[in-house]
């Protein structure tokens, strides 16, 4: 796996909002992209994919899609975009998509995903992508992209082969605003600066959007305290997340207006929430480091109570 090999075929696993959007961008550019679909399969096969985007609306009238990984077969790059709640299916779904030199790029939220993929398929295959994008699936085969679109990509086990540069160049050539990161773990904690408070409080406050959160009395102060705890854990790991980054996250969120975070949507629609990847695993790592994070602990307890009351 050390050498850079050409990527000709790509498979999107978990073609919801994130996978559907980025996969559609690559397919629009002319790349050979196959989408693994379940509930949307019949609709997308008949009607294609529609992307309503701040960067320009577009439609894919014909989409390469399948209901099983076996029907797609081995590809050069597997992009994993399903929720971390489905990770128990890694082996069954991803294995048929791999050949000896296939790369795996996970676009999943939270912590623990790259480690599990590396354990199952080999660490040298694994790349992690952090997606900074406001995007929702608004219907079968229909995606709404309202802001940003940045993707930051890093190697799980850097080997100096140039594979990361090649992958980033490929994604950029596919119309994705993609940038390489030297340290994937640091980038993951930077993403958690937003995900832990905003996805979490959107649930804890009863299933509300970002505008409601920022307008609710005392909630912005709480968001900032949670962000500082994430910053402290990152610091204990040797990563410096500057205060200005935290402020940029707040400013960016105000521009989102009434954005519905993905975990909030899962909560209000009765689906399983990525509690382990986004809150429990970061908390476990903080505890191992001896970093006190009472705000994150309290938030996790509130999320778990909400889910218990909902019956999940």
C-alpha positions in Angstrom: 0.0 0.0 0.0 3.0 2.3 0.3 3.0 3.4 -3.4 0.6 5.8 -5.0 -1.8 4.0 -7.3 -4.3 5.6 -9.7 -7.9 5.8 -8.4 -10.3 5.1 -11.2 -13.4 3.7 -9.4 -15.0 5.0 -6.3 -17.8 3.6 -4.1 -19.9 5.6 -1.8 -21.1 3.7 1.2 -23.8 5.5 3.1 -25.1 7.8 0.4 -27.3 10.0 2.5 -26.7 13.7 2.9 -22.9 13.7 3.1 -22.1 10.7 0.9 -24.8 11.7 -1.6 -23.4 15.3 -1.9 -19.7 14.5 -2.2 -20.3 11.5 -4.4 -22.5 13.5 -6.7 -19.8 16.2 -7.0 -17.3 13.5 -8.1 -19.8 11.9 -10.5 -20.6 15.3 -12.0 -16.9 15.8 -12.8 -16.9 12.6 -14.8 -15.5 10.2 -12.3 -16.6 6.6 -12.1 -18.7 6.6 -8.9 -21.0 3.9 -7.7 -23.5 4.6 -4.8 -24.5 1.8 -2.4 -28.1 2.6 -1.6 -30.9 1.0 0.4 -34.1 3.0 0.9 -33.4 5.4 -2.0 -32.3 2.8 -4.5 -35.5 2.5 -6.6 -36.0 6.3 -6.7 -32.4 7.2 -7.6 -32.3 4.4 -10.2 -35.4 5.8 -11.9 -35.0 9.6 -11.2 -31.3 10.2 -10.5 -29.9 12.6 -7.8 -30.8 16.2 -7.3 -28.5 18.6 -5.4 -29.7 22.0 -4.5 -26.5 23.9 -3.6 -25.3 27.3 -2.7 -22.4 26.5 -5.1 -24.9 25.9 -8.0 -27.8 23.4 -8.3 -27.2 20.3 -10.4 -28.8 17.0 -11.3 -27.4 13.6 -12.2 -30.1 12.1 -14.4 -28.3 8.7 -14.5 -26.6 7.3 -11.4 -24.6 4.1 -11.0 -26.1 2.6 -7.9 -26.6 -0.8 -6.4 -28.3 -2.4 -3.4 -25.3 -4.6 -2.4 -21.6 -4.2 -2.2 -21.2 -7.4 -4.2 -23.0 -5.8 -7.1 -20.5 -3.0 -7.2 -17.4 -5.2 -6.7 -13.8 -4.0 -6.0 -13.0 -0.3 -6.3 -10.0 1.8 -5.8 -11.4 4.0 -3.1 -14.3 3.4 -0.7 -15.8 6.5 0.8 -17.7 5.6 4.0 -20.3 8.2 4.9 -22.9 6.3 7.0 -23.5 7.1 10.6 -21.1 5.5 13.1 -24.1 3.7 14.5 -23.8 1.3 11.5 -20.1 0.5 12.1 -21.0 -3.1 13.1 -21.5 -3.7 9.3 -18.0 -2.6 8.3 -16.8 -6.1 7.5 -19.9 -7.3 5.6 -20.3 -4.2 3.5 -16.8 -3.0 2.8 -14.9 -6.3 2.3 -16.5 -7.0 -1.1 -15.5 -3.5 -2.3 -11.8 -4.0 -1.7 -8.9 -5.2 -3.8 -5.3 -5.5 -2.6 -4.6 -1.7 -3.0 -8.0 -0.1 -2.3 -8.0 3.0 -0.1 -10.8 3.6 2.5 -11.7 7.2 3.3 -14.1 7.6 6.2 -16.2 10.8 6.4 -17.8 9.9 9.7 -18.2 12.0 12.7 -16.5 11.6 16.0 -13.7 9.3 17.2 -12.9 5.6 16.9 -13.9 5.1 13.3 -10.4 5.1 11.7 -9.1 2.9 14.4 -11.8 0.3 13.9 -11.4 0.4 10.1 -7.7 0.0 10.5 -8.1 -3.0 12.8 -10.4 -4.8 10.4 -8.9 -3.9 7.0 -5.3 -2.8 7.7 -4.2 0.6 9.0 -2.3 1.4 5.8 -5.5 1.7 3.8 -7.2 4.2 6.0 -7.8 7.9 5.5 -10.1 10.2 7.5 -12.0 13.1 6.1 -13.6 15.9 8.2 -16.5 17.6 6.4 -17.3 21.2 7.3 -20.6 21.5 5.5 -24.3 22.4 6.0 -26.2 19.7 4.3 -29.4 17.7 4.7 -31.2 15.0 2.8 -34.6 16.5 2.2 -36.2 13.7 0.3 -35.4 10.5 -1.7 -32.5 11.4 -4.0 -32.7 15.1 -3.1 -29.9 16.9 -1.1 -29.9 20.5 0.2 -26.5 22.1 0.5 -26.8 25.5 2.2 -23.2 26.5 3.3 -19.5 25.6 3.2 -18.4 22.3 1.7 -14.8 22.1 3.0 -13.3 18.7 3.5 -10.0 18.1 5.4 -8.3 14.8 4.8 -5.5 13.0 6.7 -3.8 9.6 6.8 -4.3 7.3 9.7 -0.8 6.0 9.3 1.3 8.5 7.3 4.0 6.8 5.2 5.4 9.6 3.1 4.4 7.9 -0.1 2.4 10.8 -1.5 -0.9 8.9 -1.3 -2.5 11.8 0.7 -1.4 14.4 -1.8 -2.8 12.3 -4.6 -6.1 11.7 -2.9 -6.6 15.4 -2.1 -5.8 16.4 -5.7 -8.3 13.8 -6.9 -11.0 15.2 -4.7 -10.2 18.8 -5.6 -10.4 17.8 -9.3 -13.9 16.4 -8.5 -15.1 19.8 -7.4 -14.6 19.4 -3.7 -12.9 22.0 -1.6 -10.4 19.6 -0.1 -7.2 20.2 1.9 -4.7 17.8 3.4 -3.9 17.8 7.2 -0.7 16.6 8.6 -2.2 15.2 11.8 -5.6 13.5 11.5 -6.2 13.2 15.2 -5.7 17.0 15.7 -8.1 17.7 12.9 -10.7 15.3 14.5 -10.6 17.3 17.8 -11.0 20.6 15.9 -14.1 19.2 14.3 -15.4 18.1 17.8 -15.1 21.8 18.9 -18.4 22.2 17.0 -19.9 18.8 17.0 -19.9 18.1 20.7 -21.7 21.3 21.8 -24.0 22.0 18.8 -25.1 18.4 18.0 -25.4 17.7 21.7 -27.3 20.8 22.9 -29.6 20.5 19.9 -30.8 17.2 21.4 -30.5 18.3 25.1 -32.7 21.3 24.4 -35.4 19.1 23.0 -34.6 18.9 19.3 -33.9 22.5 18.2 -31.9 24.2 15.4 -28.7 26.3 15.8 -30.6 29.6 15.7 -32.8 28.6 18.6 -29.7 27.5 20.5 -27.9 30.8 20.0 -30.9 32.8 21.0 -31.8 30.8 24.1 -30.8 32.4 27.4 -27.5 31.1 28.7 -27.0 28.5 26.0 -24.2 30.4 24.1 -22.3 30.7 27.4 -22.6 26.9 27.8 -21.5 26.3 24.2 -18.4 28.3 24.9 -17.6 26.3 28.1 -18.0 23.0 26.2 -15.7 24.3 23.4 -13.1 25.2 26.0 -13.2 21.7 27.4 -12.6 20.2 24.0 -9.7 22.6 23.5 -8.3 21.4 26.9 -8.4 17.7 25.9 -6.7 18.5 22.6 -4.0 20.5 24.5 -3.4 17.4 26.7 -2.8 15.5 23.6 -0.2 18.1 22.4 -2.5 20.0 20.0 -3.0 23.7 20.2 -6.5 24.8 19.1 -6.4 28.6 19.2 -9.1 30.7 20.8 -9.6 32.4 17.4 -10.7 29.0 16.0 -13.4 28.8 18.6 -14.6 32.2 17.8 -14.7 31.4 14.1 -16.9 28.4 14.8 -19.4 30.7 16.7 -19.3 33.2 13.8 -19.8 30.5 11.2 -22.8 29.1 13.1 -24.5 32.4 13.3 -24.3 32.5 9.5 -26.0 29.1 9.3 -29.2 30.6 10.7 -31.7 27.8 11.5 -29.5 24.8 10.6 -30.6 21.4 11.8 -27.5 19.4 13.0 -27.4 15.8 11.9 -27.7 14.3 15.4 -30.8 16.5 16.1 -32.5 15.2 12.9 -31.7 11.6 14.0 -33.2 12.4 17.4 -36.4 14.0 16.3 -37.0 11.4 13.6 -36.5 8.5 16.0 -33.3 7.1 14.6 -30.3 5.9 16.5 -27.9 8.8 17.5 -24.1 8.6 17.2 -23.7 9.0 21.0 -20.6 6.8 21.3 -18.5 8.4 18.5 -19.4 12.0 19.3 -19.7 12.1 23.1 -18.7 8.9 24.9 -15.4 8.2 23.2 -14.1 11.8 23.5 -15.1 11.6 27.2 -13.3 8.3 27.7 -10.2 9.8 26.1 -10.4 12.9 28.4 -10.7 10.7 31.4 -7.7 8.6 30.4 -5.7 11.8 30.1 -6.9 13.0 33.5 -8.6 16.1 32.0 -11.7 17.2 33.8 -14.6 17.9 31.5 -17.8 18.4 33.6 -19.7 20.2 30.9 -19.2 17.3 28.5 -20.1 14.8 31.2 -23.3 16.7 32.0 -24.2 17.1 28.3 -23.8 13.4 27.7 -26.1 12.6 30.7 -28.7 14.9 29.3 -28.5 13.4 25.8 -28.8 9.9 27.3 -31.8 11.0 29.4 -33.5 12.4 26.3 -32.9 9.2 24.4 -34.2 7.1 27.3 -37.4 9.2 27.4 -37.8 8.9 23.7 -37.5 5.1 24.1 -34.1 4.6 22.4 
